[in-house]
Amino acid sequence: GSGGFRKRKHDNFPHGQRREEKENVNPSSAMMMSFKSFQLELDTRHDKYERLVKLSRDITIESKRTIFLLHRFTSVPNGEEVLNESEVKLDAVRRKIKQVAQELIGEDMYQFHRAISPGLQEYVEAVSFQYFIKTRSLISVEEINKQLIFTAEDREETTNTTANSHDKQPHTWSLKVTPVDYLLGVADLTGELMRLCISSVGNGDIDTPFELSQFLCQIYDGFTFIGNTGPYEVSKKLYTLKQSLAKVENACYTLKVRGSEIPKHMLADVFSTKTELIDQEEGLS
């Protein structure tokens, strides 16, 4: 009648009949065995994905710590100690990346790319920042990938050659940074270079901002060639890159026009004030 509940389709069958159908399922049938193998494969893949996410998070954290350390380069009397310490930290990051490479042996990297991409981008940012401080140039993606070729430790090879003859596991692992991860890491590098510009001026270094301005202009010109034809993430980073370039150019303009009349210890305060004004104007527009 009206107001009653609709009868579900499976309610047309007695409960005893449905229980008998479940009991009649043969767990050792070919179909059930296939579904069990699918379940095992999916569980294994999900577990590997979670392990890669955790490794990527560790890579991101250690890379950020390396970047924070490199920002001390302009404020300490001996910059070589900072560079040596940063190299030790990057070696620890590469050991994490080696674990990622071992997890991806025999796998399609692009199936797990979303899990490891944030860590690789942060690593590219840290390595390129260190490379710029050393050489005042941009590291190439080929040079980065050369550093990500790992070999296994030679342990008991002479005594266990016969035992390891049937081992199919390779003794060399490698992980290649994709062009998209490289571009995104370089785009994030521009923000660190902008901060390096402001800190160097605060320490009385007037030459570094002009070097950074020219370098950032070249990077910006390269990204404009890609434009909207590249991935969405790359075009999205272009706005942040342009913002960093504007702040560095503003610092160079202030140095060129008013550098002689403003004391060096006050230049950093002037730049920080002008940077806040630029951010407010861009927010209003």
N, C-alpha and C positions, 0 to 999 in steps of 0.2 A: 504494500500500500504506500501512500504518500508519506514522506518523512522517514521511511525505513532506510537501512543501509543497503548499498548495492552489494550484490554477491560477487565475490572475486571469482576469477575463472578457475583457480585451483581448488576452490571450495566445492566444485562439482564432483571432485574425486574424493573418495573416502580417505581418511588419514592412514588407515591400515594399508591401502594400496600404495600410497606414496612411500611409506616406510619399507614395504617390500621391494619397491623399485630401487631404493637406495641400497638395500641389502644385496640385491642381485647384481650390483655393479662389481665387475671383476677388477680388483686393483692391479692385477698383473697383465691386463689386456694391453694391446699395442697402443691404443689411444691414451689410456691412463699413463702408461710409461712415457709417452711423448710429452704429455702435459707436465709430468714431474720433471722431465729434463728441461722443459721450458722454464719451469719455476726455479730450478737450480741455476740456470744460466742468467735469468733476470736478477736473482738475489746476489749472485756473484758480481754482476755488473754494477748493481746499486751499491754494494759494499765498496767496490773499487772507486766508484764516483765519490763516495763520502770520504774515503782516504785521500783522494786527490784534492778535495775541497779543503781538508785540514792542512795538507802540505802547502797548498796555495796560500792559505791564511798565514802560515808560518813564514813563507817566503816574503809576503807583503810586509809583515811586521819587521823582519830583520832588514829588509831593504829600506824601509822608512828610517830605522835607526841609523843605517849607514848614511842616508841623506842628511839627517840631523847632525851627524858627526862631521860631515864634509863642510857644513856651513861654518864650522869653527875654524876653517882654514885661513880666513882673512883676519881673524882676531887673535891667533896664537903666534908667538914669536917663531916657532919652528913648525912650518907647515908639513915637512916631510914625515914627522911623527903621525900627523893626522892621516896622511895618505897611506902610510904603512898600516895603521890601525884599520883604516877602511878596507884595505886589501884583505886583511884577516877576516873581517866581517863578510866581505863578498865571497870569500872561499867557503865560509860556513853556509851562505845562501846557495852556492853551487852544489854543496853536498845535499841540500834539500832537493834541488832540481835533479840531481842524480837519482834520488829516490823516485821522483816523478817519472823519469825516463825508464827506470826499472819496472814501474807499474804499467807502463805503456808498451812493454815488449810484446810484440805480436798483436797489438791493438791498433785500430785506426785512431790517430790522435784527435781528429776532428770530431769524433763522437764524444770525447771528453774535454773538448776545447773550452767550453763554457766554465768548467770547473777550475782550470789552471790559468785562464787568461788574466784575471786580476793580478795574480802573483807575477806572471811574466812581464806584464806592463810595468809593475813597480820595480822589478829587477832591471829592466831596460832603462828606466829613469835613473836608478842609482848608478848603473855602470856608465851611462852616457854623461852623468854629472861629474863623476870622478875623471872620466876621460877628458872632458872639457877643461877641468882644472889643471890637468897635466899638460895638455897639448893645445888648448884653445881651438879645438876643432870638434867635429861631430863624428862619433864612432859609427861605423857602418854595420848593417845587419849581418854581413858575412863575418866580420870580426867578432861580433857577439856570439854567433853560432860556433865559431872555432873554439871559444872558451867553454862550450857546453858539450864537448866530446869527452866522455869519461871512460876510463879503463879499470878493470877489476884488479884488486891487489893480487900480486903473485905470491900466493900462499901454498906452500908444500907442493909446488908443481913438479919438482924433481922426484919426490917420493910417491906421489899419487897420480902419475901420468896414466897408468893403466886403469886406475879406478875412475878417472875423469874422462876416459876416452869415449864413453857412451853418453857423456853429458852434452846435451844439445844447447844449453844456455850460452849465448854469446858472451865474450869477455870484453866487449866494447859497447857502450851505450851512448846515445846522442839524442838531443832534443833540440829541434829547430824552432826558433822564434818566428812566428808568421809575420808577413809584412804589415798586417793590420795591428798586431800587438806592438810592433816596432814603431809604427807611426803614432799610436796612442801614447806610448812611453815617451817619445820625443816631444809630443805636444805637452805632456805634463812637465817635461824638463824645462820648458820656457818659464813656468811659474817659479821654479827653483832659481833660475838665472835672474829673474826679476828680484827675488829676495837677496840673491848674492850682490846684485847691483846696489841695493839700498844699504846693505851692511858694509860693503866696501867703501862707500862714500862716508859712512859714519866713522870708519877707521882712517879716513884721510886719503884713501886711494881714489884719485881723480881719473886715472887712465882706464880703469876697468869698465866703468859705465859706457864709455864710447866704444870699447871693444865688444861689449855685450850688445849694444844697440845695433852695430853692424852685423853681428852674428845672428841676432833675432830677426833682422830684416831678411836675411838670406833664407832662414827657416820659413818665415811667413811667405816669402815669394814661392818657395817650393810647395807649400800647402795650397796656395792659391791655384797652382797648376792642376792640383787634384780637384778642388772645388766640390761641386755636388755630384761628380761622377764616382767618387769613392764611397766607402761604407758610411752609414749614417753616423756612427760614432766618431769618425774622423772629421766630418763636416761640423759636427756638434762641438768638437774641441777647438775649431777654428776661431770661435768667438773669444774663448778664454785666451788663446794665443795672441789675438789682436789686442786684448785688454792688457796683457803683460807687456807687449811691445810699446803700447801707448805710455805706460808708466815709466819704462826705461827711457824712452825718448823725452818725456817730460823732465826726467832727472838730468839728462844731458843738456837739455835746453836751459835749465836753471843753472847748471854749472857754467855753461858758456856765457850766459848773459849776466848772472849775478854771482858767479863764483868768486870774484875778487872782493866783493863787498860783504859777503856772508862768511863768518868764521867757520872753519871746518867742523868744529864740534856741534854747530847748529844746522849743518846742511841736512843731516838725517831727519831732524825734526821738520824742516821745511818740506822735504820729500814726502814724509808720512802724511803731512797735512794736505799736500796737493794730491796725493794718492786717494785720500778719503773724499776729496772734492770730485775727482774723476769717477769714483765709484757711485757717488750720489747722482752725478749728471747722467751716467749710463743707466742707473736705475730709473730715473725719471723719464728718460727717452724710451 
